Amino acid sequence: MNEIAIKPALVAGELSLIGLILVLTFYEIFHKIPLFSLGLASNFERRNKWAGIITVLGLLGVISAVILNQQQAPETVQSVLSASIRVGDGLLIGKLALIAATALVAMLSYRYIYTQQIPATDYFLLLLFSLLGAMVLISTENLLVLFLALEMMSIPIYALVGLHRYKSRAGESAIKYLLLGGFSSAFLLLGISFLYGLSGTLVISDILKYATSFSGLNETNMVLVGLGFILIFVGLAFKVSLFPFHAWTPDVYEGASTPITAYMSVVIKLSAFAVILRLFANAAPFTVFDGIFSKIITVLALLTIIYGNSVAVVQQNVKRMLAYSSIAHAGYMALAIAPMQHSVQAVQAVLFYGIGYIMMNTLAFGVLIYLTNKDIYCEKLSDLRGISKKYPAAAAFMALAMFSLAGIPPAIGFAGKIQIFIQLVEAQMYWTLVIALLASLVALYFYLNVVVQMYMKEVESPDLRADKTGRLLTNISLWITAAFVLIAGILPSYLMEWALEWANFIFQ
């Protein structure tokens, strides 16, 4: 019988996050009472300020709760709550990565929501609910829980994309994301129904055992098992923006608030890839399906890389350029599992790349937020012209982010791509490696073009940073991400060890 009880320490991150959600909710309900007792009015700016401070401090508390309870987590993977979720020491690395990324986004959001007059409590509550869904998603052991966690992560983002009601593209982007997200969920549910109907269970480990032992299965059942996994892959491919399931990405990234764009490009992508790795890179081979899945993932990954880098070249909007860049990077991450070698090193390579991508992409979007005020959005290439003369630190941070995204040493992006390409070399997929390398050379143009605009062009834009409110938290976030991108690129061994711990958890 599966264990139903669970030690609170094993889900300390989730419980403390729920506590933070309750605190923020009660603040929104009751914050007027002490203000009125002191003779103070509850104005929009004060409410936004304290909601942001509570969220940032609360997320730091969540990180502390996860770290302090780390010793109580079992070294080996265990299934709890009737085999609904998995717990283990290695999972804490994944949770910390997601919480830290959200904390950085919250710090960047503090300035953005103030200048753009966005309701802060609504904004941060939706962000925290999405994070809770992501944390459950990476630990799921049940396909039904997987679907519920995926929707819990996604539905708040649909609302957050359209929350900026004063921005004309926000509503359109939210509708596109909602409709296409519904289609992806339908594919996912259809795949789950195939696997449940054939195996009689929703537990992922049992389904993987069923799918890898074909003795006693007729040809029809084998085809339906493969179709079920392909449909689930399609549903998850939408979340990570693999070609041809990427069409929503540029419009939604451009229309959403810049901090939400940053969150979508890192937290949602890494969470969905963790599930893909759990299903397709597991230790047990898919035998007859390995060759089929390998060809499908290889083709989709290469098309994603080529398309993302090619279209990004002609973009004049930095957020759209980063959207197509995000598509291309999803292709690089998919390449590591394309050989279907079922090795822990392949899983480690994807997670290493994913954690590094969190920091370098957050750094790029953070600079855009730093250079945005109430009246002017810093989103176009022309907005970055000559900023090295006015804001040398911001220009240096953006240049570091571009070098890392392009894979130029010593930034973390270089080490990440090396790990991906090593998997292709070990699988002897040399032509795939050559195509990926050539596409990376194309990407150099649009990444370095941003640096050229900042350092070699004359200033054409007005002072974008007229309002200095919230600059302290933005500066702290930028310095943290920049330091991580640079130090992890020079000394990647620590990040490799963390990625290996998470990979061992997924691989068991």
Secondary structure, DSSP 8 states (H G I E B T S, - for coil): -------GGGGHHHHHHHHHHHHHHHHHHHTHHHHHHTT----HHHHHHHHHHHHHHHHHHHHHHHHHTGGGS-SS-EEETTTTEEE-TTHHHHHHHHHHHHHHHHHHHHHHHHHHT--HHHHHHHHHHHHHHHHHHTTB-BHHHHHHHHHHHHHHHHHHHT--TTSHHHHHHHHHHHHHHHHHHHHHHHHHHHHHHHHS--BHHHHHHHHT--TT--HHHHHHHHHHHHHHHHHHHHHHT-TTS-THHHHHHHHS-HHHHHHIIIIIHHHHHHHHHHHHS-SS--GGGHHHHHHHHHHHHHHHHHHHHHHHTT--BHHHHHHHHHHHHHHHHHHTTTT----HHHHHHHHHHHHHHHHHHHHHHHHHHHT--SS----BGGGGTTHHHH-HHHHHHHHHHHHHHHT-TTSHHHHHHHHHHHHHHHTT-HHHHHHHHHHHHHHHHHHHHHHHHHHHS---S--TT---TTHHHHHHHHHHHHHHHHHHHHSTHHHHHHHHHHHHHHH-
